[in-house]
Amino acid sequence: MERSVDDQWQQLADTVIAVAVHDYRNALRGYGYNKRSAEYARKECEAFFRSEWYVNLSGTDGEVIIEKLRKEYENERQIDSSDTRSDQYDCEDCIDLL
């Protein structure tokens, strides 16, 4: 069954947003970036989320997604800082990976 042109455009819009979300998460975490480039990537993503283009693609306010992703990042940081386990795996960890 063929998808309509509108469905294809919506899939493209969803993909653009998903890539921006992925890039923003990585910039917040610093993955694949030095400090300066992570800050630049973060600002670029925020500019996209605040843009008219984002509103046209998503139909939502970009501040909402920025806030959600920042909260997600802060929650991850809190979990990481409270994890007192060593970096060594114990047997239970190994079994969970299987």
N, C-alpha and C positions, 0 to 999 in steps of 0.2 A: 504494500500500500504506500502510495506516494504521500509525502508530507506537503502541506501547502507552503507557499512562499512565505507567508506570515510566520508559520511554525519554524521555518529555516532561519528567518531573521531573528526570531525570539531565541532560538538556540545559540546563534552567534552572540547576541546581547548577553545571554546568560554566561557564555564562555568568557567574554571580555571581563565581566564582573568577577567571575571565579578566579581568573588570572590575577586581577587586581587584589582580591582578598588574599590569595596565596602570597603575592609579593609583599603585601602589607604585613602579614603575619611574619614572614621571613625578615623583613626590615625591623620590626619590633624586637624580634629575637636576636637579630644580628647575624643570622645564618647567611653565610656566603658573602658577607660584607665586612669591610673594616668600619670603624666607628663613623667616619665622615661619610662614606658612601651609604651606610645604613640610614643615617639621618637624612641624606638627600633622597633616598628611595622612599622613606617614610613620608617626607613632605610631598613628593610627587604623587604618591598614592592618595594622600589626604586631599590634594588639589583635585585629583580626579573624582574622588567621592563627593566633593563639594561643587563639582561642575554641573552645568546645565546638561551636558552630555550624559553624565551618570543618571540624573533625574529622568532624562528621556529614555534611557535604557532600562531603568529599574522601576520607575514610577514612585520612588521613595526618596526620603531625605537622607543624604549621605552622612549626616551627623549621627544618625542612628547606627549605621554599620560601623563607623569609626569608634563610637562609644562601646559597642558590643565587642569589637575586636580588642580594644584596649583593656576591657574588663577580663576578657579571656586570657590575655597576656598576663595581667596582674595576678589572676588566679593561678596560672601556671607557675609564676615566680614564687608565690606563697607556698605552693605545694613543693617546689624544688627546694626552697630554703628550709622547709620543715622536715624534709626527708633526711633522717639521721642514719639510714642504712649505709653500709660501706659499698664501695663499687664492686665488691666481689659478689658473685652469684652464689646462692646456696642451692641445695638440691631442689627445693620447692620451686625456686625461680626457673631452674632448668626444665622442670616438668611442665610448668605453665607455658613455656615457649614451644613445647611440642604440639 
